[in-house]
Each structure stands twice: as structure tokens, then as C-alpha cells.
Amino acid sequence: MLLDKARTAYRDWKARPAGFSFAREGVRKTRQTREVVLPENTLKLLSFNIQAGIGSQKFGDYITGSWKHLVAHPRSVENIEQIAEVISHFDVVGLQEVDGGSLRSRNMNQLVRLASLGDFAFWHQQLNRNLGRLGQFSNGFLSRLHPYEVTDHRLPGLPGRGAIVIKYGHPIQPLVVVVAHLALGEKIRNTQLAYLYRLLREYKYVVMMGDFNCRLEHLDASPLSELGLDTVMADNLNTYPSWAPDRHIDHILLSPGLASQHTRVLHDCRLSDHLPLATEIIVPDDVISATLEHRLPLIS
């Protein structure tokens, strides 16, 4: 069975359109110059590890479905389309484990497809692990608003972990959003968190979201705790595994000056081995005031 799937995948690859490029680097979207603006008061946020559309439904799938990490499976495109429907209800979306175009995603850049289906005005892909046609492991960011700056950061440790730093508004008083996927090991993860602390300590308003691969108490004892970030609050924030969630390892963390509402885990979204985490933040008045007073052109 696996041999037949490999043969089919190879045949599809041989028949790919001329000019296909499997290496899609994270890029800033080029646009005409316009003014950068923020919404009047709130932003709806979502963080989701989408597992490259593989859609594991039980622990046994990690073994019996391991072939899905190498070649496309029948529901891969359908899963991405269903994920697009989920994220379309949000303003700012941070994604982990996005495939940028390989055999397992049917040569489709999943982030570009999600941006198109969800009608997002801005997208940014960070390619963290390039395995050629076997996998384009990426973080992704989708936004209905145009940031004035987006930067990629390769995190300390073995290759494959990264963070995207997105800045909205104006440098005088920006709203900084970070999308990150951290290491499994505590020692390396703390080194990564120390790096992020040094990167973000000068900013007043920070949102950090992503798959941190650790519980909240580990974050409280890590170098990141120096930032004083608070987790968004709800009754049950367990996100992993999606079929029987008992671990809160996907997080949305906020600076003390940021308030949130309507925080929830989307328990009915069984499209990955993680569940999505959502919240709505109130944009501070001084961020909006700085943006209105000092208008910036869009990044290009």
C-alpha cells in the first residue's frame, strides 16, 4: 500500500506544471503605498497548529498515518479548505506546521491557499525547515490589516524553530504580535524564550501566540516571565491532543496593558492534532492615537 502511494506521488510529481518551485520562502507581500490603519477598538486573534492538513484523529494515527508526512492523502486539500472556513472569522491568525508546497501538500502552498480562501489582505510565510519535495515546514501569519514591519527570527537550537514578529500602527507606540513554534526540550526552549525576551522587552504592547510545547507553569518559570505577560483567561484552555485535550501547550500571552475578551478553545474543530485557541483583544487608545497622528505607508 505504501509503495503504491509512493509511486502515485512520484507520477504526480513528474507531471507537475513547468516552472513549479517547491521552495517558497516567507515573504512580505508587495502592495501599493497606502496608509496603515488599525481598527477602532478590537482585533479577533486565532492561534492554530494545523499539522500540515494531516488531520490526526487519535494517537494511533501517528504510526498508521505516518505516510501522510511524506505523500499527499485524499483529505489533505479538503482539510485545508475546512481550516480556511474556521480562520475566516478572525482578523489576525498565527499558524504553525504549515506546508509551503511539497508532495504531502500536493505541491500547494497551504498558507497562500488559506489566505485566498479566507480573503486575508496580508500573508507572511516563514520557512523553517526545507526538506525539498518532502516538506516545506513553515510558520504562517494571516492578517486583514497591513503591518508596517514583519521580521523573521530563527530561534536558537537545532534548525526548524522560528518566530515571526509583526508590528502594527506606528513605531512610537506599536502593537507587536509574535507567532512562534518552540522546541520540545526544556533547555533549548528556555534558550529560545530568553532570546524572545531580549527581543521584546522594549515594547509596551505585545501579543505572543503559538505552539510553545509546554504548559503555562513552565513559561512562568522561564526567562520569558520577565516580560510579565499574562495568559488569556477561560475555563478550559487545553488544546492537545485534539481528540482528548488534557494539555494547555498552545498559548496566547498578552502584555499587562492589553485586555482580552471572548477567549475560547474551538473544541469542535477536529482538523489537526491541536485545537485552535481564540481571543479578542481591545486595541489600546495610545496605539490608535499614535497611528492616526503619524501615518505610515504600507511595507513593500
C-alpha positions as CSV (number, residue, x, y, z in Angstrom):
1,M,0.0,0.0,0.0
2,L,2.7,2.5,1.0
3,L,4.7,1.5,-2.2
4,D,1.6,2.2,-4.3
5,K,1.2,5.6,-2.7
6,A,4.8,6.5,-3.2
7,R,4.6,5.5,-6.9
8,T,1.4,7.6,-7.3
9,A,3.1,10.6,-5.7
10,Y,6.2,10.2,-7.9
11,R,4.0,10.1,-11.0
12,D,2.1,13.2,-9.9
13,W,5.4,15.0,-9.3
14,K,6.7,14.0,-12.7
15,A,3.6,15.5,-14.3
16,R,3.8,18.8,-12.4
17,P,3.5,22.1,-14.4
18,A,6.6,23.6,-15.8
19,G,8.0,26.3,-13.7
20,F,6.9,24.8,-10.4
21,S,9.1,25.9,-7.5
22,F,8.9,23.9,-4.2
23,A,10.9,26.4,-2.2
24,R,8.6,29.2,-1.1
25,E,10.4,31.5,1.4
26,G,8.4,33.6,3.8
27,V,7.9,36.9,2.1
28,R,6.5,40.3,2.7
29,K,3.5,40.9,0.4
30,T,4.2,43.7,-2.1
31,R,1.4,46.3,-2.3
32,Q,0.8,49.8,-3.5
33,T,1.5,52.5,-0.9
34,R,-1.5,53.4,1.2
35,E,-2.0,54.4,4.8
36,V,-1.6,51.9,7.6
37,V,-4.6,52.0,9.9
38,L,-5.9,50.0,12.9
39,P,-9.5,49.1,13.7
40,E,-11.4,51.3,16.0
41,N,-11.2,49.1,19.1
42,T,-10.8,45.3,18.8
43,L,-8.9,42.5,17.0
44,K,-10.0,38.9,16.8
45,L,-7.0,36.6,17.2
46,L,-6.5,32.9,16.5
47,S,-3.5,30.6,17.0
48,F,-3.6,27.1,15.4
49,N,-1.1,24.4,14.7
50,I,-2.6,22.9,11.6
51,Q,-0.3,19.8,11.3
52,A,0.1,20.5,7.5
53,G,-3.5,19.4,6.9
54,I,-2.7,15.8,8.0
55,G,-5.6,15.8,10.5
56,S,-4.6,13.1,13.0
57,Q,-7.7,11.9,15.0
58,K,-6.1,9.6,17.5
59,F,-2.6,8.6,18.9
60,G,-2.5,5.6,16.6
61,D,-2.6,7.9,13.6
62,Y,1.0,9.0,14.4
63,I,2.0,5.4,13.4
64,T,-0.6,4.2,10.9
65,G,-0.8,7.6,9.3
66,S,2.9,8.3,9.3
67,W,3.0,8.1,5.5
68,K,0.9,11.3,5.3
69,H,4.1,13.2,6.3
70,L,5.7,12.1,3.1
71,V,3.0,12.0,0.4
72,A,-0.5,13.5,0.0
73,H,-3.5,11.8,1.4
74,P,-7.1,12.0,-0.1
75,R,-8.4,14.5,2.5
76,S,-5.4,16.9,2.6
77,V,-6.9,19.6,0.4
78,E,-10.3,19.2,2.0
79,N,-8.8,19.7,5.4
80,I,-7.1,22.9,4.3
81,E,-10.4,24.2,2.9
82,Q,-12.2,23.4,6.2
83,I,-9.4,25.1,8.1
84,A,-9.9,28.2,5.9
85,E,-13.5,28.3,6.8
86,V,-12.6,28.3,10.6
87,I,-9.9,31.1,10.3
88,S,-12.1,33.3,8.1
89,H,-13.9,34.6,11.1
90,F,-10.7,36.2,12.6
91,D,-8.7,39.3,11.9
92,V,-5.2,38.1,12.8
93,V,-4.2,34.4,12.6
94,G,-0.9,32.7,13.6
95,L,-0.3,29.3,12.2
96,Q,2.3,26.6,12.9
97,E,3.2,23.5,10.9
98,V,2.1,24.9,7.5
99,D,3.5,23.2,4.4
100,G,4.8,25.6,1.8
101,G,4.5,23.2,-1.2
102,S,5.7,19.6,-1.3
103,L,4.5,16.1,-2.1
104,R,2.5,15.8,1.1
105,S,0.5,19.0,0.3
106,R,0.0,18.2,-3.4
107,N,2.6,20.9,-4.3
108,M,0.3,23.5,-2.8
109,N,1.5,26.4,-0.6
110,Q,-1.1,25.9,2.1
111,L,-0.6,29.4,3.5
112,V,-1.3,31.1,0.2
113,R,-4.4,28.9,-0.3
114,L,-5.7,29.8,3.2
115,A,-5.1,33.5,2.5
116,S,-7.0,33.2,-0.7
117,L,-10.0,31.2,0.7
118,G,-10.1,33.3,3.8
119,D,-9.9,36.6,1.9
120,F,-6.9,37.9,4.0
121,A,-5.3,41.1,2.8
122,F,-1.8,40.1,4.0
123,W,0.1,36.9,4.5
124,H,3.7,36.0,5.5
125,Q,5.4,32.7,5.4
126,Q,8.5,31.7,7.4
127,L,10.2,28.6,6.1
128,N,12.0,26.9,9.0
129,R,12.9,23.5,7.7
130,N,13.4,22.9,4.0
131,L,13.3,19.2,3.0
132,G,12.7,19.9,-0.6
133,R,9.8,18.0,-2.1
134,L,9.4,16.0,1.1
135,G,8.3,19.0,3.2
136,Q,8.4,22.8,3.5
137,F,7.9,23.2,7.2
138,S,6.7,26.8,8.0
139,N,5.1,29.2,10.4
140,G,2.5,31.4,8.8
141,F,0.7,34.7,9.5
142,L,-2.5,36.0,8.0
143,S,-4.0,39.4,8.6
144,R,-6.8,41.6,7.5
145,L,-4.7,44.6,8.4
146,H,-1.4,45.8,7.0
147,P,1.5,45.8,9.4
148,Y,4.3,48.3,9.0
149,E,7.0,45.8,9.7
150,V,7.4,42.0,9.6
151,T,10.7,40.2,10.5
152,D,11.7,36.5,10.7
153,H,13.8,35.2,13.6
154,R,15.5,31.8,13.5
155,L,15.4,30.7,17.1
156,P,18.4,29.2,19.0
157,G,18.8,25.4,18.9
158,L,18.6,23.0,16.0
159,P,17.2,24.3,12.7
160,G,13.4,24.2,12.4
161,R,12.1,26.6,15.0
162,G,11.3,30.2,14.4
163,A,9.3,33.3,15.3
164,I,7.6,36.0,13.2
165,V,7.5,39.5,14.7
166,I,4.7,41.7,13.3
167,K,4.3,45.4,14.1
168,Y,1.1,47.3,13.7
169,G,0.4,51.0,13.9
170,H,3.5,53.3,14.3
171,P,7.0,52.8,15.9
172,I,6.2,55.4,18.5
173,Q,3.7,53.1,20.1
174,P,3.3,49.8,18.2
175,L,1.2,46.8,18.7
176,V,3.6,43.9,18.4
177,V,2.3,40.4,17.5
178,V,4.6,37.4,17.7
179,V,3.9,34.0,16.2
180,A,6.2,31.2,17.4
181,H,6.8,27.5,17.4
182,L,9.1,26.4,20.2
183,A,11.3,23.4,20.8
184,L,10.2,20.2,22.6
185,G,13.2,20.1,25.0
186,E,13.0,22.4,28.1
187,K,16.7,23.5,27.9
188,I,16.6,24.6,24.3
189,R,13.1,26.1,24.8
190,N,14.3,28.3,27.6
191,T,17.1,29.5,25.4
192,Q,14.6,30.4,22.8
193,L,12.4,32.2,25.4
194,A,15.4,34.1,26.6
195,Y,16.0,35.2,23.1
196,L,12.4,36.4,22.7
197,Y,12.6,38.2,26.0
198,R,15.6,40.2,24.8
199,L,13.8,40.9,21.5
200,L,10.6,42.2,23.0
201,R,11.5,43.8,26.4
202,E,11.4,47.3,25.0
203,Y,7.7,47.1,23.8
204,K,4.7,48.1,25.9
205,Y,2.1,46.1,24.0
206,V,3.0,42.6,23.0
207,V,0.9,39.6,21.9
208,M,2.7,36.2,21.8
209,M,0.9,33.2,20.3
210,G,1.7,29.8,19.0
211,D,2.6,26.2,19.9
212,F,5.0,26.6,22.8
213,N,5.2,22.8,23.5
214,C,5.0,23.5,27.3
215,R,2.4,24.2,29.9
216,L,1.8,27.6,31.5
217,E,3.7,26.8,34.7
218,H,6.9,26.1,32.6
219,L,6.5,29.5,31.0
220,D,6.1,31.1,34.4
221,A,9.5,29.6,35.4
222,S,11.2,30.6,32.1
223,P,13.2,33.7,31.1
224,L,10.0,35.0,29.3
225,S,8.4,35.6,32.7
226,E,10.4,38.8,33.0
227,L,8.1,40.4,30.4
228,G,5.1,40.0,32.7
229,L,2.9,38.6,30.0
230,D,-0.5,37.2,31.1
231,T,-2.3,34.3,29.5
232,V,-5.8,34.9,28.1
233,M,-8.3,33.6,30.6
234,A,-11.1,31.0,30.1
235,D,-12.4,27.9,31.9
236,N,-10.6,25.3,29.9
237,L,-7.7,26.1,27.6
238,N,-6.4,22.6,26.9
239,T,-5.6,22.3,23.2
240,Y,-3.7,19.0,22.9
241,P,-4.4,16.3,21.8
242,S,-7.5,17.4,19.9
243,W,-9.4,14.1,20.4
244,A,-8.9,14.2,24.2
245,P,-7.4,17.6,25.2
246,D,-5.6,17.5,28.5
247,R,-2.6,19.8,27.9
248,H,-2.5,23.6,27.5
249,I,0.5,24.0,25.3
250,D,-0.8,26.4,22.7
251,H,-0.8,29.9,24.2
252,I,-1.9,33.5,23.6
253,L,0.0,35.7,26.0
254,L,-0.6,39.5,26.5
255,S,1.2,42.4,28.0
256,P,-0.4,43.8,31.2
257,G,-1.7,46.8,29.3
258,L,-3.8,44.6,26.9
259,A,-7.3,43.4,27.7
260,S,-9.0,40.4,26.1
261,Q,-12.5,39.0,25.9
262,H,-14.3,36.1,24.4
263,T,-11.4,33.7,24.9
264,R,-12.1,30.1,23.9
265,V,-10.7,26.8,22.5
266,L,-12.6,25.7,19.4
267,H,-13.4,22.2,20.6
268,D,-15.4,21.3,17.6
269,C,-12.5,22.0,15.2
270,R,-11.0,18.5,14.9
271,L,-8.9,19.2,11.8
272,S,-5.4,18.7,13.4
273,D,-3.8,17.1,16.4
274,H,-4.1,20.5,18.1
275,L,-7.2,22.6,18.7
276,P,-7.3,26.3,17.8
277,L,-7.1,28.9,20.5
278,A,-9.0,32.2,20.0
279,T,-9.5,35.5,21.8
280,E,-10.4,39.1,21.1
281,I,-8.1,42.0,22.3
282,I,-9.0,45.6,22.9
283,V,-6.6,47.8,21.0
284,P,-5.2,50.4,23.4
285,D,-6.1,54.1,22.8
286,D,-2.5,55.2,22.7
287,V,-1.7,52.7,19.9
288,I,-4.6,54.0,17.8
289,S,-3.7,57.7,18.6
290,A,-0.1,57.2,17.5
291,T,-1.2,55.5,14.3
292,L,-3.7,58.3,13.5
293,E,-1.2,61.1,14.3
294,H,1.8,59.6,12.4
295,R,0.5,57.9,9.3
296,L,2.9,55.4,7.6
297,P,2.9,53.9,4.1
298,L,2.5,50.2,3.8
299,I,5.5,48.0,3.8
300,S,6.6,46.7,0.4
